[in-house]
Amino acid sequence: MSVFPAHGQSVEAEIPTANPGRPTVSTPATLTPIGYLQFENGTLYASDSQEFSRRASINQVTKFTVLPRLQLLALTEPFVHSTGNGNPDNRPGEVFAGLQGVLLEGQGRMPTVSMSYIRRLYESPAPEIDIGTSRQSALILISEDLLGFHFDVNGIVTEQADGTIRRAQIGQTLSISHPTGKFTLSGELWHFSQPLTAGNAVGSLFAVAYPVKPNLVVDAGLNHGWTSTSTKWEGFAGFTYVLPHRFWKAKGKSRDNDRSSSQ
């Protein structure tokens, strides 16, 4: 989910505009401001899943756009507390790295289309939520503004593993957001196959975001799983922050926020 409309930004501008990818499952096809570090941090509480009765975690995503069409990603879960069969457990979560590239820059009624590849660097023994974990994943991402609403659509293919067994997981997400005053309200539907258990996880998510400053957006929301193999409830809250210091000097007119932020 993204919060702000795209605006050109002069070289003299000091505060970049955040382009949040949280709190929805969907990831926007548009990139973050070029040359700035963006941090997406949050907490997640989940209950009633196949692998645990309760799970609380801290999650963090760092994004860094190095070229107008290329963004680097790092995804971590520094801490996971879970309870299953009455036994509490504390573990570090998994670590991923990847990149996202823009294939088609959105203009007018043309959507922004991107592709992303993410690879797991560390596999955690902590229990997972209903969509499981993956060794690697590839995503096609589409973002567009239409009739005052912002749409993010993702198609996802991941590789899941259990010992020597390898299976392909298929996922689809649709997130729709709309500004209401200074707030942005979002609703999302998502589906992921569960190839290792022959199930399907399906859920709906509702969230609200508020821009404290152009480079700081706070958010909160709820997610509900609809199938017997889905995590029943998830609550989350967090923030997106863009470090207001560019790593290199812009040449000519800055393109930091050209199509890098959307409603």
PyMOL commands that set and color helices and strands:
alter all, ss='L'
color gray80, all
select strands_A, chain A and resi 37-47+54-67+70-84+87-91+95-104+112-122+136-146+149-162+165-180+183-194+199-213+216-225+233-242
alter strands_A, ss='S'
color yellow, strands_A
deselect
rebuild
show_as cartoon
